[in-house]
Amino acid sequence: MATIILLFVFGIVLLVLDLFVPGIILSVGGLLAFLGATKQAFDVYGAGGGLLTFAIGMTLLVLALYIEYGLMPKTRFGKKFFLHTAEHGASQAETAVATLVGKEAVALTPLMPTGQVEIEGQRYEARTLDGHAEKGARLKVVGAQNFSLTVTKLP
């Protein structure tokens, strides 16, 4: 009985710590502790005790998730941990990328199919449509996608 209670307490502690540590490892650890307690209850108390322990574990898990995601974001303390507004922006202005289309570039690294190019003294990530471009090859910017430019070889 002590092992079952200890595993439940350990699982609850891990779920509480999960609030403060990013990642999923503590959540998985808490879930495994609950499952370990359930297995121990099945081994010691049979099907009735195991199912009761499983029901208690699921109730504790649902309660912990409700507190974490339902109540906590509304508290003054929780508002420090949860995002409440969306940030809109881009790493590179759209107008800057649009002005590069049609310009000539020089491959700073081999493009197989991605690599670095230089345009007017600036370094950019680029992807070639030709599959491969040697270092020093003359290229033309034909478009942009995500965070890289699309280039083709010049004749």
C-alpha positions in Angstrom: 0.0 0.0 0.0 2.9 2.4 0.8 4.4 1.8 -2.6 1.2 2.7 -4.3 0.7 5.9 -2.3 4.4 6.8 -2.8 4.1 6.4 -6.6 0.9 8.5 -6.7 2.6 11.3 -4.6 5.7 11.1 -6.9 3.4 11.4 -10.0 1.7 14.4 -8.6 5.0 16.1 -7.7 6.3 15.5 -11.3 3.1 17.0 -12.8 3.4 20.0 -10.5 7.1 20.5 -11.5 6.0 20.2 -15.1 4.5 23.6 -14.8 7.9 25.2 -14.2 10.1 23.1 -16.5 9.6 23.1 -20.3 9.3 19.9 -22.1 7.3 16.7 -21.8 9.7 14.5 -19.7 8.2 15.3 -16.3 4.7 14.8 -17.6 5.7 11.4 -19.0 7.4 10.6 -15.7 4.2 11.5 -13.8 2.1 9.3 -16.1 4.5 6.4 -15.7 4.4 6.8 -11.9 0.6 6.6 -12.0 0.8 3.6 -14.3 3.3 2.0 -11.9 1.0 2.5 -9.0 -1.9 1.0 -10.9 0.2 -2.1 -11.9 1.3 -2.5 -8.2 -2.3 -2.3 -7.1 -3.3 -5.0 -9.7 -0.5 -7.2 -8.5 -1.3 -6.8 -4.8 -5.1 -6.3 -4.6 -6.3 -8.0 -7.8 -8.6 -6.6 -10.4 -10.9 -4.7 -8.0 -8.1 -2.9 -6.3 -6.3 -2.3 -9.6 -9.4 -0.8 -11.2 -10.1 1.4 -8.2 -6.5 2.6 -8.3 -6.8 3.3 -12.0 -9.9 5.3 -11.4 -8.3 7.3 -8.6 -5.2 7.9 -10.8 -7.3 9.1 -13.8 -9.3 11.4 -11.5 -6.1 12.9 -10.1 -4.7 13.3 -13.6 -7.8 15.0 -14.9 -7.9 17.3 -11.8 -4.2 18.2 -12.3 -4.7 19.0 -15.9 -7.8 21.1 -15.1 -5.9 23.0 -12.5 -2.9 23.4 -14.8 -4.7 24.5 -17.9 -8.1 25.7 -16.7 -7.5 27.5 -13.4 -3.8 28.4 -13.4 -3.8 30.7 -16.5 -6.5 32.9 -14.8 -4.5 33.5 -11.6 -2.0 36.3 -11.1 0.7 33.8 -10.6 -0.3 31.8 -13.7 -0.4 34.8 -16.0 3.4 34.9 -15.7 3.7 31.4 -17.2 1.1 31.4 -20.0 1.0 33.4 -23.2 -2.2 35.5 -23.6 -1.4 37.3 -26.8 -0.1 36.3 -30.2 3.1 37.9 -31.6 2.9 38.7 -35.3 6.1 39.3 -37.2 8.7 37.8 -39.5 12.4 37.2 -39.3 12.8 39.0 -42.6 10.6 41.7 -44.0 8.6 40.7 -47.0 9.5 43.8 -48.9 13.2 43.0 -48.5 12.8 39.6 -50.0 10.6 40.9 -52.8 13.3 43.4 -53.9 15.8 40.5 -54.4 13.7 38.7 -57.0 15.4 39.1 -60.4 18.8 40.0 -58.9 22.1 38.2 -59.6 23.7 36.1 -56.9 27.0 34.3 -56.4 27.2 30.9 -54.7 29.3 31.2 -51.6 29.0 27.4 -50.9 28.0 24.6 -53.2 24.2 24.4 -53.5 23.1 20.8 -53.2 20.3 21.9 -53.5 20.6 24.4 -50.6 23.5 26.6 -49.6 24.6 30.2 -49.1 24.6 32.9 -51.8 25.8 36.5 -51.8 23.7 39.3 -53.2 25.1 42.9 -53.0 27.4 42.0 -50.2 24.7 40.2 -48.1 24.6 36.5 -47.3 21.4 34.6 -47.8 20.2 31.0 -47.6 19.2 29.7 -51.0 17.8 26.7 -52.8 18.6 26.0 -56.4 15.9 24.6 -58.8 18.7 23.1 -60.9 19.6 20.5 -58.2 23.2 21.5 -57.9 25.3 24.6 -58.3 29.1 24.9 -57.8 30.7 27.3 -55.4 31.2 30.6 -57.3 28.4 29.9 -59.8 26.4 32.9 -61.1 22.7 32.5 -60.2 19.5 34.5 -60.6 16.9 34.9 -57.8 13.5 33.7 -59.1 11.5 33.7 -55.9 11.5 33.2 -52.1 9.9 30.6 -49.9 9.9 30.4 -46.1 13.3 31.7 -45.0 15.3 31.0 -48.2 15.6 32.3 -51.7 15.0 30.2 -54.8 17.7 30.6 -57.5 18.5 29.2 -60.9 21.8 29.1 -62.8 22.6 31.8 -65.3 23.8 30.7 -68.7 
